[in-house]
Amino acid sequence: MRRRFGVLTAVAAGIALSATSLGGSAALAQSDPSGLGDLPINPEWLVNTLSRATTTTSVKNNTSPESIANRDRAKAEWNAAQAAFKAKKGKQPDPRAKPEYSVVWSSKNNIADVHADVISKFVQASTVNPQGLADLLNPQFLPGLDGFQVIDQRKLNIDGTPNIEYGKVVNLVQLPLPWGIENEAHHMQYQWEDGDLIYAGSLFLGTTFVLDPADVPNLTLKNIIAPTEYPQGTIADAYEKNADGRFVLTLMGGPLANFGGSPGALATFKPDAKKGAVLESVVQAGNIGGVLTGNEGGIKEPCSVREGRPLGTCANPHGIEFRPDLGVGFTSDYAEPREIVLDPVKTIDKYAFRPTVRSWDITNSSKPKLQGVAHVPNGPLEPAQRAHEQYGMMEAAKTWPDAAKKYNGIDSKGVFTGSMCGGGVFFVPDMTKMKGDFSDQIHQVWNDGLSQILLTGQAGKFADEPGGCAGGAWHQVAPNNKLFFRAVQGRNAGGDNYFDQGQKKMIYDLDISPLTKSAQDGKITCDISRGIDTNGDGKKDLTGIQLFNKLAKGEKVADCPFLVDTLEVHDITSGGPHWAALDNHSFDQNGVPWRLSFSNYFVSRTGVDGDHRFYDVDVTPEGKLSYDDDFRDEKTGALGVNFNRRNWPGSPDVGFYKPHSMVWVCPPGICADSEPRAIRSAKATASSASTKSCKGARRFTVTSDTFPKATKIKKVTFTLAGKVLKAKKAKNGRFQSTVDLRGSKKTAVKLVLKFTTTKGKTITKTRTYHPCTAAKKAATTKKS
């Protein structure tokens, strides 16, 4: 630990030296900024970094008074609208009008993130601009403080007009030394609920940061739980809520003395009035040599000696899901982590990755107890590259209690897990039966390769090894237990061999209602690994590969799930979508989220990166997925929020960040579970939106957005499908134009509003309209 403090001191000194050498003319620049132009580093960067690094137990918020005023106004308007709705004096407000934010846990990008793939591109690309690289020295390559970005997710005002701060990063919170640098920001809890604290884990250091979002978008640092407080495990991964306000963390790596090795552990945190949360207990996830001698309580470790190398255990827990109502928890073993962060050196063989999952007795919420371990089934695919088999059990996804009562859903006790290497999605029908060696209870019910094959058009049909190390990671079940969402970071073509077609980068969802309904008796038929008996005669009449092939053609077989939709992700880097979060504060009356968010980033020094973009996705009542075109970067106007930016709120020249995980957060009481569900019509779907929109006028007047008093609009340009429309200023000071969609042959037409302020700033907004010809076209297509 002394060595770490020495390293941090050196880093801080290096930061100061870099700023001094690159920004020596800072004083002159401030007195005569027009004379010097852009400096390599803004002098505020050094001042901010050093002041924030030395607070040790607190953080500085960088919200603007305007953002806080917008929040307070939105709170008041939302509460008034909700009160009117409950009193039956007004309609239900759109859930996207509530004050809501994404809190994103990210680490500062630096020179250590330049992995082998990036270096090879720099060397091979003759078009690389030396001046461009020099200009990005500080934002892209120098170290800095890790932290949290807070993004305004309130899409609408209460009257239905656009919120001009939608998609804007309204706060940057940087963490202090000694634990605020080189964390490799990893996971938080899967979802934040009203009244919760935020737990964020450091992959490389093992630190847990506890924050209070009660004043969101401002955050308060309540506690820093150093890795020395739980020496039984390292590599902090994911957090899950248990009973009595407790949270449990998976520590994927071995004890401090075997940092990043095996076996991992589970750490439980209990509420604390002063610090928010403190450590309560730590339990090992397995025993050294467990492959031969078993684990505590005689629990078998059902992996081979090779699979359990080097210490005879596969216990490296990553994903974690608890059902306190059932008294059962579930964790998935991913890998011995220190082997996968040595880029360009790769793992010796596939056995660095684990094929096991674990069950826990959580009836004592202060200390989980291991009660079972299982090995997932392999197959039915036989890839030439054997590392593409079912290894690397990255994540878990529970079904939810009271689904039928709350959301007209299906009650279930099942749980899912998934393989990052083989693409398998696995299901256990009844968590309460996961005791001892429960390997025979795990069924492969889907594969990421199927989602790729079923992509619209020809995009995914030619994968040479469907699902092979596709990089499936985050997945969650909607609270109706009918929809399952999953992120797949993909793999670029040629990444594994010269003939490698790669794997598509995507977000997809499945209809799992046949599966969860069938599983209510504790058994299911679907089993891609082992094959199935479809007619009940006791004999398997479909092998695993035959079942896979039927599902690949879009057929519905037995109680297997089926694909609802796939959203292809465009990321040219080695990475893609690794993590996502459902907006758990906007579930409709049927338990379907109105939207979700995801980011493109994996882990530093693994050779798998991402373009550091963050997106919002709209979800229809049927689960159809589409990018939210209104969620755009405030700096560039590009789709989504780009974390490769130079300046952040109150923080010029802070530079690029790597967004790993996120949670949706609201001010206190706004998103309480007792609030009414966000009702919407089932007709308002992607497939029928054009029909519904045709009920409106096809020739109509549009009015420009409203802006805060501080933003004075000089001019507005309306552009419809590339054509500039005539505009005039109304008496209320807003601009208007006439939109004529009569005779349009397009199913969707975009209207772009370009605002020019009196200070010369440009603000762009987009609206989408659906001409009535879309309904006629859809009807004609259906008839034919």
FIBA-939228 format. One record per residue: x, y negated, z negated of N, C-alpha, C in turn. Coordinates in steps of 0.02 Angstrom, whole numbers, plus 50000, padded with zeros to 5 digits. Example, Ala and Ser with C-alpha at 12.3 -4.5 7.8 and 13.67 -1.06 7.14 Angstrom:
REM residues 2
506605028449610506155022549610506605016549610506425011249646506845005349643506454999849606
//
This chain:
REM residues 784
500415006050000500005000050000500434993750000501034993949966501484988149969501694986650040501804992150077502014991350147501484987550186500844989150172500304985850209500294978350195500394976450130500394969350114500974965850148501544969350154502124966450189501974965350262501644970250292501464969750363500984963950374500484963250329499994957950335500314951050328500794950550283501154944250274501524942450338501844947550368502214946450430501744944350486501154947550488500664945850540500444938550532500284936650469500074929750457500614924850478501244926550462501794922250482501854921850557501744927550590501774927750663501244923350694500644923650664500094919450689500284912050684500554910250626500754903350616501294901150664501794905550674502344904050719502094903250791501634907850811501364907450879501014900850891500604898850842500224892650849500694886650852501234886850811501704881350808502074880550874502294886350901502694886050963502264884251023501634886551023501204885451082500824878851078500744876351018500334870251011500714864550979501354863550997501754858450965501514851450978501134850451030500884843751047500184842651021499994846350968499304846150945499094839150923499524835750885499334829150860499214824350918499644824750969499544820451027498904822151064498764828651066498164830851102497534828051069497544827651003496954825050968496884817550978497444814050981497394806850990497264804851062497494809051109497404807451179497264813851218496674816851206496524823251237496534822951313496344817351343496314816951416497014816751447497514815051406498184814551433498534821151439498354826051398498714832451397498334838251428497694837551435497304843151463497274848851414497184854951441497124860851398497804862751369497824863951304498414866651271498364874251268498934877751261498904885051255498474887351197498504883751141498094885351083497824879051052497174878851038496884873251002497164873050931497404867350908497694867050841497214869050785496554868450798496074870450746496124877950732496354881750782496394889050774496834891050714497414887950710497874889550655497584887550588497304881550585497014879150522496454883750499496004885450546495444889750529495674896650507496134899550544496364906350530496684906750461497124902150446497474902450381496994901050323496524896250332496064894650277495584900450264495354903750317494884909350308495234915650285495864916450303496234922450284496384922550209496414916750178496644916350109496094915650058495454916150079494914915550030494844921849987495074927450012495124934149980494454937249959493994933449931493364936449906492734933249935492814928649983492224925350012492344924150086491824922150121491884920750192491584913950208491804911150263491534904650286491034905950342490434903050335489934903250388490034897450435489904898650499490004893450550489364891950589488814892050553488174890250584488114882750589487734880550638487614873350647486964871450611486904865150590486274862850560485674864050605485784863450670485244864450718484994871750717485454876550712485244883650709484864885150646485074882150591484714883250527484024880050531483984874150561483324870750568482864874850613483144877750666482734882050711482474888150674482904891050632482684896850592482124894950545482214889450509481704887450460481044885750493481074882550552480464881050588480124887550613480534892150637480254898550662479944902550605480254902350546479974905850488479294903050470479254896450466478624893350447478074894850499478254894350562477754895750615477544903050616478024907450605477864914650605477404916350546477584913950487477184915350428476474912650436476404906650465475744903750475475334907950525475664910150579475314914150629475114920950602475544924050562475384930450532474804929750483474814924350444474264923150396473604922250432473614918550487473004917550526472764924050556473224928250579473034934650608472724939250555473024939450496472764943650442472084941250419471974934750423471324931850403470814932050460471014934950516470594935550575470404928650603470874923950597470764917250623471224915650682471594920550703472044919550759472284926150786472574925950846472814932150876473484934150845473664940550853474294942850826474874939750865475364936950830475934933950866476364939350898476684937450952477154941950986477734943450938477924949850928478454951450881479124948350899479214946550962479844943550984479874936150967479354933550933479354926650910479554926050837479664931650804479884931350734480624929550731480844925950679481564924650671481924931250659482374933050703482714939450700483404938750732483884942550706484574941850729484904948750736485394949050780485844954850782486484952850745486664956850695487304955950661487774961250690488314958950722488764963350759489434963650723489664969750709490294971050675490824972150728491344967850728491844968150782492534966550756493034968850794493734967450777494054963150830494554959350810494914955050856495324959250905495254957750969495654960951021496374958451015496854962851026497554960751024497984965251068498624964051068499084967551114499064975151104498894977451043498874984651030498294988051066497824984051092497254986851128497404987851202498004985851224498194986851293498434994051300497974998551320498135005651323498405007551391498555013951400498885016251460498505014651524497845015251522497435013951581497495006651602497495002051554497554994951570498244993351598498764996251567499454995051591499534997351663499255003151678499325005851746498975001151796498414998151776498064993551821498464987151831498784984651777499194978751783499784980051831500074985951826500654987651867500454988551940499884991951951499674993652019499354987752056499044983252019498664977852052499134971952068499274971152131499714965752152499394958952145498744958952132498374952552127498364949752056498674953252008498684950751939499024943951938498714939151906498964932351905499374931051842500034930151847500454928951788500214923051747500014917651782499774911751746499134913351708498714917551739498084919551707498224923551644498704928051647498874932051588499164927551534499574922751553499874918251504499324914051470498824912051509498284908051481497864912051431497864918651440497474922951395497904925951339498524923551333498964926251281498654926151213498394920251193498104919751127497434923251121496934921751163496274924751152496264932351161496684934951206496644942151220497174946251184497764943451172498324947651151498584946251080498454940451051498704939150983498234942050931498494944150873498054946850820497654941350788497144943350751496714938550716496274942150666495824938350636495394941050583494784944550613494614950350586494014953950607493404950750575492814952450600492224949350570491564951150603491094946550597490404947650619490154941850661489844943450717489494938550758488744939350745488394933850738487674933950727487334930850788486914934850821486594932750884485854931550872485604925950897484894924350890484494928950937484054933050908483654937750946482924935750952482754929650930482074927250936481974924951008481624928851047481564927451119481074921851132480544921451093480004916751107479864912051049479584906351064479284902251012478584904950998478274902750945477634905650926477094904250978477184898951019476704897351072476834901051137477344905351137477494909351196478024906351241478234900151228478764897251269479434900051248479944899851292480594902851276480954899151220481284902951177481734900151126482394898651160482594892351161483194890451198483834893351167483804895651105484404898651074484404906251080483934908951117483914916251126484564918651160484884923551128485514926151154486124922151134486024916751097486594912551077486924915451015487594915451014487964917250954487944911250908487584911850852487484906150808487944906150747488334911450738488794911650682489354916450696489944914650673490524919250670490774919250599490794925250569491054925950501491684930150504492244927450483492874931050484493064933250414493354939250409493514942150344494204940050321494304939450255494944937250228495454942850222496084940950215496604945750198496524947850125496774953650105497214958050144496844962950189496174963450183495814968750219495464966150282495584959950300495204957050356495534957550424496064961550429496424961950493496574969150511496544970750575496694977450601496254982850569495614981350558495154986250530494954991550581494914989550644494564993250696493834994250672493464988750678492754988650656492394994650685492014998050643491685004150666490935003650652490675007750607489945008050601489685004650539489035003050543488645000650486488095005850475487585004150436487015008650433486655008650499486255013850513485925014450578485385009150588485065007050534484595001550538484554997950471484444991550475484374987450415483624986650401483444987350337482754986450316482704980650267482124977550265482034971550224482274972650152482724968250129482994968650062483654972250057483864975650111484504979350109485104974650113485664977050088486304974050103486554976950169487084974150196487404976850255488054980250233488154986450256488764990150243489144990950308489784989150309490184989550370490844993050354491034997850396491625001950382492205000550428492795001250401493415000450438493695007250456493765008550521494005015050543494735016150526495165011250541495875012150531496095011350458495755007050420495955005850351495545009850301494915011150317494475014850271494105010350223494145003850232493814999050187493064998650201492674997350148491964995950155491824988750136491504985050180491314978150167490554977950153490364974750099489664974150080489454966850085488954965550127488724958650139487984957950125487794952050104487094950450092486844945750147486334947850187486074943650241485454939650221485344938550157484724935250135484644928350167485194925050183485164918350213485334918650288485214924450319485394925250389485104919550432485494916550477486114919050506486744918050465486694915250406487264915050361487334921850326487954923850312488094930050277488514928650215488404932550163488794931850101489174938250087489824937850078490224943650061490144945249987489864951049972489724953049903490294957149873490584961649913491094966049886491534968749942492164969949926492624973649970492844979849931492644985649955492814991949922493414994849958493994994249928494624996249959494675003749965495055006350014495135013550022495455017049962495805013149921496105016049861495585017949809494965015449817494435017249769494145024049783494235026649843494015033549858494585037349892495105038949855495695042149884495565049249910494975052049896494825058849919494685059049994494585053250027494445053150098494665046650130494745046750196494955040850234494535040350298494635034950335494295033750399493545032950388493345027050365492635025750352492235025750417491685029450417491305030150478490605027150473490105031250454489415028850457489085028850388488565024750380488215023850317487485025750325487215029050274486505031050276486175029450210485555027250213485195025550153484915031750119484995032150055484715037650015484205034749967483955038749922483455036349873483775031649822483365027849787483575023549732484065018049754484015015849816484435010349839485155012149852485315018549851485995020749864486135021449939486775020649957487005022050025487585026950022487625031150073488145036350075488555035450138489215035850131489695034850185490035041350202490105042750268490525048250290491245045850297491705049250265492425048050272492695053650315492825052150378492995057350426493675060450414494145056650386494825058950376494955061850307495525065150301495715068350238495905063350184496135065850127496325061550071496875056650090496975051550050497485046450064498165049550077498325054850040498975058150050499015061650117498455062850149498425065950215497985061550260498165055250264497745050150296497545052150367496895052150379496645053850445496645061150461496805065350412496825072550423496175075950403496225081450366495635085350344495755087850273495215089350237494505088350254494265081350235493715079350266493415072850251492985073250189492585067950178492195067550116491575063250126491145063150076490565058750072490635054450010490555047750018490595043049962489905039949952489685039749889489035036749873489125030049838488755025049860488765018449829488095017049795488125014249736487505012549700487435004949695486825002549686486714995249681487064992449619487304986249627487624982749571487404975449573487184972949515486894966149513487394960849534488024961649519488524956549534488854957549602489044963649616489434965049677489004967749734488364968449723487934971149775487924978749775488514981749781488584989049780489284990849757489334996449721489974998949697489995006549707490595009249708490685016449717490405020249657490045025649671489775029849617490095036749616490175039949674490465046649676490755048149744491195053249746491475055849808491475063349805491255066649860491275073949863491615076049928492015081249924492355083849983491835087250029491945086650094491495089750142491655097050154492225099250132492425106250140493085107450105493295113650104493915115450071494475116850121495085115250102495665117450141495665125050141495755127950201495735135250206495035138250204494535133950210493845136350206493665141350259494005141250316493875146050369493985153250344494465154050299494625160650273494305162050205494275156850163494055158050093493375154950077493095151250123492445148150110492505141450074491935138150066491905131750032491605132549963491565126949927491275127049860490575129949861490425134149812489775137449809489725143449855490295145549883490285151349927490025149949997489955143650015489705141850081490225143450134490035147350183490485149450236490665143650282491275143750309491505138850359491525142450427490985142350466490935146550525491285144050587491915142150581492325140550639492955144850636493265145750693493845150150696494465146750668495005150550660495635147750636495885142450684495835143650749496055138550798495615132350794494965133350788494505127650784494605123650720494845126750669494945123450605495655121050593496065121150645496755118950636496785111650615497285109350579497865113250555497785116050484497245114150449497195116150379496625120950364496365124150416495855129250404495175126550385494995120750410494335117850397494115113550456493465113450469493185109150522492825103150491492935101950426492555096850389492825089850402492575086750456492745079750472492095076050488491685074550437491015071750449491015064850481490585063950530490515057650567489805054950560489325057650599488635055450594488315057950529487815054150506487485056050442486755053850444486305058450426485585056950422485295060350360484905056550321484595059150260483835058850265483515063950238482785063850228482655064650153482645059050116482525059450044481865062750026481365062050071480715065150057480765072750057481255075450093481365082750096481925084950050482315080050026482885081749983483465084750021483505083250087484025086350129484395080950169485055081950175485465077650217485825081750270486095078250320486405081650378486995077450401487575080550412488145077150441488435081150498488745077750545489045081150604489795079950603490175085250617490905084850617491165083050686491565077750690491795075450756492505077850773493005075650734493695077250752494155075650693494755078550696495265076150649495515069550679495335063950649495375057450684496075055050702496585056850663497235053950678497525056550744497255061950771497505064650834497255060850895496735056950887496425053950947496585046450954497025043750913497185036550918497925035550930498215039850973498925039550986499075038151060498605034951095498695033451166499385030251178499765032451230499565036951284499645044451268499885046051209499925053151191499225055751177499045061351206498385064251197498415070151149497825072651130497795078351084498125084551115498385088851072498725094851095498245099351134497655100151107497145104351139496455102151115495935105651138495245103751122495085104751048495505108451012495325110250944495435104550893495655098750919495635092850875494915090750862494465092750908493755091050903493365096850872492855095250834492505100350794491835102450824491635108750812491005111350838490485112650783490545109250726490135110950667489715105150642489195106950604488765102150569488645104850498488425100350453488355102250382487685099750354487425103550307486815101550272486975100250199486585095750168486725093550100486095093450059486155095549997485625094749948485695087749919485205083449930485245076549907484725075049853484465080149821483975079049769484265074949711484925075749700485275071349654485585065849697485255060049699485455054749746486135051849731486405053049672487055050349655487635054649678487485060949699488035065349718487775071049763487835070349829487615075749874488015082149862487685087749877488005094249867487955098349931488525100849955488545104850016488115111150007487665112450056487245118350050487255122650114487585120350167487615124450227488065121550280488335125950323488755123850379488555128150439488545125150498488365128950559488825127150616488915131950661489305131150723488805130550780488845125250820488375124450875488525129650929488015131850966488135136751020488465133351080488885137051115489215134551175488785136251236489025134351295488675136251357488065131951368487685133551422487795139051469488305137351522488525131051524488995128851576489685131551560490065133251612490745135751604491225131351643491395125551616491835120851652492545123651659492865122151715493555124151725493995120851672493835114551655494185111051602493855113051536494195117351498493885120251438493775115151382494095109451387493975104151338493285101151347492945102851403492285100251416491735104851389491915109051342491415113351309491115109551250490695112951211490305109451160490715108151096491125102951100491525100851043491425093351032491635090950974491565083950958490855082050942490605084650884489905083250865489875076250835489755071550878489815064450860489265061950813488635062950832488105059550796487525064050775487105061450733486505064850708485905060150715485305062950720484695058950725484125062850693483865060150639483315063550604482645061950635482165066250624481465064350636481225060850572480655057450577480435053050523479825055650487479765054250422479175056350384478565052150402477975055050391477325051550399477215048650469477475052050520477405049450588476675049450610476305054650593475605055050614475195049550580475305048450517474925043550478475085036450500475725034950510475925028050524475875026150598476015031050643476085029150713475725033750762475225037450739474885042150783475385047050815475905048550776476445052750801476385059950781476955063350778476985070450763477415071450701477145074450650477535075750590478065080950605478665079950579479215084450594479725084550537480075090150531480625090950484481285092150521481275090950586481855092550627482395087250627482975089150654483545084450659483945086250722484225081050753484625081850814485365080550800485785083550842486495081850843486725082350915487315079650931487535079651001488285080351008488485083451063489195084451078489445078951124490015076051105490315070951148490675074151207490925080151198491325083451250490895087351299490445091551274490055095851318489395093051340489185087451312488565084251333487945087251302488015092351259487425095651231487065091351180486395091651183485965088651131485635094551096485735094951030485515100750992484975098850941484565103750923484005102450879483935108150828483825106250765483655111050713482935109850694482485114850701481765113650692481565111650622481915114050570481705112750501482325111750457482435105550436483015103950395483025107650328482435109250302482405112450236482675119550237482765122450297483015129250302483765129650317484095123850318484805123550335485235125250274485305131650261485695133950203486165139550224486745139850190487245144850208487485143650279487585149050316487765148450387487115148350427486925142350451486295141650487486395140750562486945143750587487105143150658486545145550704486175150650683485645153350726485045148850731485025143550690484455138950692484555133050740485155132550768485315126850812485195128750884484795124650919484625125850989484875120051031485195121451087485335116151136484705115051177484435108951172483785107551204483845102651262484425099651271484545095051326485285094451337485485091251391486185089951405486245083351442486765079351424486865072951456486915073651532487185079351554487245080551626486575080651661486045082951627485375082951657485135075851670485265071451623485065064451632485425061251690486055063251701486425060651758486155063451823486025069951825485765073051886485095070051906484685068351856484015065751869483975058251880484555054951884484565047851900484205046651966483845041051971483485039452032483965039052091483775041952147484195041852206484735047252203485285045952235485825050852240486395049652189486305044552146486865042252105487185047652062486785052252036487085057051989487095064252012486875065552072486795072452095487445076152106487995072552116488605075852138489135076652083488925076052021489395077351966489655084451971490325085251968490595091951975490545095951910490515092551854490415095851789489915091751749489265092451763488765088351728488825088851652488895083051621488945082851548489645083751521490125085551564490805086951540491155080851513491265080651448491565074951413491245068451437490585068451440490215062551462490255056951410490415058751348490485053551297489835051651263489355056251260488735054751224488885053351151488565048151123488715046151055488075044551017487935037951008487345035850969486715038950996486295041250952485615043050970485165042350909484535040750921484045039850869483355041950894482925043750847482245045750862481775039950843481295038450885480785033550867480375036250810480075031950767479725034350708479085038250722478885038550786478305042850802478515050050815479175051350815479465057950829479275060550898479175055850945479005057651014479545055551064479935050551047480455048051092481145048651060481635050451101482325051251079482755047051126483155042451097483575037951135484315039851126484715039251180485415041351176485855036951221486465035551197486965031751235487515036451258487725035651320488265039651350488775034951381489395035051356489885030151379490195032151446490095038351468490315040351534491065041151541491265042451602491975043551617492085041751690492585037651704492695035451773492925041151817492735040951880492945046051928493705046351932493965052451936494685053451940495045052951874494665052151820494975051451755495265057851728495025063451753495235069951726495625074151777495495072851840495845076451893495685072851959496065074452011495975070752074495285071852104494965077552088494295078952115493735077252067493905074452011493415073051958492935067651980492285069251982491775064452001491605059651944491835061151884491685057051827490985058251800490785054251751490125054751720489825047751717489185047151732488855040751732488805037651662488845031051660488765027351598488035025251593487715026951537486985026051537486695025951467486085023251463485635023851406485035027751432484825032951398484235036551421483795038451362483165040151378482715042551326482325048551351482145052751303481785058951316481115058951282480635062351311479995063751277480105070351240480145069951174480275075951134479645078651101479065075951120478445078051087478305085551095478455088851153478355096051155478775099751104479365097151092479845100251046479625099450974479485093250954479305092050884478635095150866478185095350915477535098650902477635106150892478035109150935478165116350930478535118150866478965113550843479395114950786479035114550719478395112850719478035112150655477975118650617478055124350652478055130750616478765133150601479265128650613479955130350598480315133950653479995134850712480315138450767480175134850833480645135550880480535132850948480775138050998480575137151061480785141751115481385139051152481405132651166481925129651208482625131251182483045133851226483735135451207484155136151269484475130651289484875130651350485495134951343485775135551284486375139551274486245146951280485695149351251485585156551246485075159251296484685154951328484145157151370483505158051331482925158851365482285158951330481815164451356481345165951313480785170451329480175166151341479945165551403479395161051419478705164151414478665170851415478005174051414477845177751350478295177451301478165180351237478195187951233478535191151282478575198451281479185200951243479555196151212480135198251174480775198951214480735197751280481315198251323481455191451356482085189651360482265183251391482205183951467481775179751495481675179951567481995174051603482305169351564482695163951593483365163651557483905164351594484565163451563484675156051550485195154551513485335147551499485435143351561485825145951609485965142051669485335141451713484915146551712484285146051749483825140651719483805140451654483415135251621483705128351636484365127651633484705121351650484505119151720484515123751767484365122051837483645119851846483185122951810482485120851813482395113751786482715112451729482665105851700482995100651745483535102651780483885098151826483445096151885482925100051899482455098451953481855094551928481865092851863481315088951834480725093151813480805099751811480265104151790480175103951714479555104751692479415105251621479375112651603479815114751558479875121751541479775122851466479315127351449479185129151378479095122751337479435122451280479375116551237479985111951241480365112651296480945108351305480735101051316481135096351294480995089351308481075087851382480855082051403480955080051473481145072651475481485070951530481745064151537481185059151548481225053551512480765047951522481075042851569481685040651553482005035651595482755035451581483125032951630483845032051623484025025051646484415021551606484655014851623485405015351637485595014351699486305014851717486665008651693487265009651666487665004251638488275003051682488404996751697488964994951741489544992251699490064996351692490654994551654491244997751691491694993651719492234996351761492834998651720492814997751654493374999851613493335007251598493785009651556493805016651536493225018551490492875013551463492335014851416491645013151443491175012551397490475011151415490065010651353489405011951357488965011251299489085016951248489345015051191489475019951138488965019351082488775013251065488325012151008487735007851028487185008850993486575005051007486165004650943485625000850946485175000350889484474998650914483985002450891483285000850906483094994650865482694990350894482414984950854481874987950809482064989850749481614993350704481104988650671481124982250690480634977350664480094975750716480104979450772479604978150824479274984550849479234989650807478874995550828478134993950839477854996450894477154995050906476714999950867476064999750879475605003850840475715011350851476065013050905476215020150920476935022050905477285017750870477965019450849478485018750903478355014850954478845013851008479155006851000479815006251002480114999650995479994995451057479934988951047479864984451103480544983651139481094984851103481744983651133482294987051093482884987351122483484989851088484074985851113484644986451079485254983151102485814988251103486324986951144486914991351145487534987451164488114990251149488744987051167489204992051202489654989451243490134993551279490814993151245490944997851201491604998251169491645004751129492235007851129492335013951090492835012651033493455014751041493945014150987494635012551015494975007850984495645005851005496125011751000496605011951046497155016851046496925023951060496335024651087496105031251109496175031851185496305026351219496295026251291495605025151320495105024451276494415023151298494195016451266494095011551308493955004851284493225002951299493104998451345492444995651360492534988351379492034985451413492114978551436491884973451384491704975751325491534971451268490904967151282490434969951319489804966551333489264969351287488764965151272488224966851226487564965151261487104970051265486494969251304485864970551262485314967551284484644969151260484274973051314483884977951292483504982151339482774982051318482334980651365481614980951353481374988151358480904990051313480624996851312479864996251318479584999351369478854999151378478515003951329477855003651323477505008351278477625015751296477785017051360477935023951380478675025651376479085020851356479795022051349480215020351409479945016951460480335014851517480825009351497481425009751524481975005351504482165000451559482294994151540482534989151588482924983851551483424981051584483804975651554483354969551543483464966051488483114959751476483504954351513483244952151569483584947151611483634940351578483244939151526483264932751492483814932451439484104938251423484634938651372485294937751407485544931551408486124929851449486644926151409487264926651432487824923651397487794916051401487844912851343487784905551340488384902051372488954905551379489554902651407489594903351483489394909251507489494910851578488844911451618488274912451584487654913551619487564920651643488064925051629488024932051650487534935951605487304941651630486854945851592487194948351528486834947951472487114950251409487574945151378487834946851318488314942551283489004945551292489464941451317490144943751330490594941951270490894946951238491324945751181492044944051202492174944251268492824941951293492764934451308492744930651254492684923351262493224920051220493364913851236493884910251201493634907051137493044903951140492804900051083492174903151052492134902750986491544905050948491314899250904490724899850874490474894250833490974891950780491134885550781491594882750732492294885650736492454888950791493084892750794493384892650864493664886950885493974886650951494584891050956494664894251013495244898351030495334904650986494804906750954494844912950914494944918950961494614918851018494754923851069494304929951070494544935151105494144941051121494014945351060493404948251057493224952951005492944959451035492964964750997492754971351020492124973350980491524972551009490904973850971490764981350966490764984050906490654991250900489944993050879489704990050825489034991950801488634985850784487974986950775487524981250764486914983450724486604978850688485964979950656485524973850669484864975050672484374969750680484164967350611484214960850599484104958050532483624952150535483194951550485482714945950479482804942350412482574936150407482544932850342482084936750295482174936150229481794940050181481034939650192480714945450191479984945850196479704945750267480094943350315479844942750384479734949650414480174954250399480134960950430479994966450378479604964750328479424969750277479034975450309479124981450283478784987250311478024986750305477794982550258477074981750248476744977250300477144973950342476874969450392476514973450446476004970550478475624974150530476064976250588475904981950619476264984250678476144979450736476634979050781476594974550838476194977850894475544976850894475094980350940475194977751012475214982551058475234980751129474844985951169474614983851227474224988251269474674993051305474434999151312474815004251348474865002651422474434998051446474454996151517475034991551533475314988451481475854983751492476514987451499476574991451552477174995451563477514993151627478114995851636478494994051697478114996251759477785002051755477445004651814476795000951829476494997851779475854994551791475884987051780476484984451767476544977351753476314973151812476464975551873476274971651932475524971251939475164976751922474444976651926474144971851875474414972051815474164967751762474284960351778474874958851805475034951951818474594948951873474304953251916473884950851971473224948151948473074948951884472454946051858472514938451852473134935951855473244928751851473234925551920473324918851921473314915151984473954916652023473894916152090474484917052131474774910352154474414905152142474674898452154474534894352091475064892152059474964889151993475534884251978475424880251925475924875351904476324878051846476984877151850477424879251795477714873051762477814873551697478084867951658478744869951627479224865451626479884866951600479864868051525480414871151500480474872751429480554866351387480404867151323480544861651276481224862651245481544857151225482204857351195482194853051131482664854251086482714850051026482834842751046482654838151001482714831051016483424829051035483914832551006484614830851019484814832351091484434836751125484594838551194484124834751241484394829851275483994825651320484084828051392483534829751425483544832351493483494826751543483964826451590483964821351642483624823751706483724830251722483474832851785483334840251779482824842651815482674849851818482584851951891482924857251910482854859951978482504866751974481954867352010481574873652012481764877252077482004883452072482194887452131481814894052130481394895152180480984901252184481234905452242481484911452226481734916152277482224912652324482664908452296483174905052335482964898552366482324896652360482074890452389481944885252335482214879252344482134873852295481444870852303481084870252247480404867552247480404860152228479874856752246479804849752225479614849552151479884844752115479754844152044479574836952027479174836151975478994829551951478964829551875479064823651846479064822951774478364821351750478114825351703477444824351676477454818851622476854817051599476794811751549477114813751482477124820251468477414822651404478174823151407478474821051464479194821051470479484827451499479074832751505479294839051534479194838951610479544843251644479524843451717479054848951741478734847851798478264852751825478394853951899478184859951922478224861551992477674866652008477514867252072476994871952093477314878252122477094883952098477344890452122476794893652164476954895452225476474898552270476724905552290476384910752263476584917652277476134920952328475684917252359475224920152408475614922552469475484928652489475814931552547476494934452534476724934052471477374936952454477364944552460477874947352490477914954552498478364957852445478614953852399479054956552347478654958552286478894963852251478554965952190478734961552131479294958052136479504953552083479874947652113479704941652089480024935552114480294931652055480914929252061481224925652006481214918152019481024914551966481044907251967481614905051922482094901451949482664899051911482574891651895482604889851832482554882951810483244880651787483514875651822484174873051805484094866151775484264865551711484184859251675484864855651672484864849151685485454845051678485334839951623485754839851572485664835251517485994828551533485844823651491486124816951501486884816951490487134822251456487854822851445488194826951498487814828951550488114832651604488134840251595487864842851540487854849951528487294853251569487424859351592486924863051631486654868951591486004869751589485664875351555485224878851606485304885451612484914889251661484434894051627483804894151649483294898851624482984902451683482774908651672482474912751725481794915351704481314915051749480654918051738480504922751797480154928151782479984933051834479234933651842478994933351905478284933951920478174939851968477584942951964477414948752004476824947152050476944946152115476404944652162475904950352165475284948752185474754953852188474894959152240475324957752289475474962752340475794968852307476094967852249476414973452215475904978652195475314976352173474784981052154474534984852214474444981252271474214984552332474714989652356475364987952353475884992352375475904998652332475834997752266475845003452220475255008052234474665005052247474065008952260474135012852326474435009552377474525012852441475015018652435475555017552397476055022852387475755028852353475355027552301475035032952263474555036852308474175033252350473685036552394474035040952445474585038452473474945042352524475305048252494
//
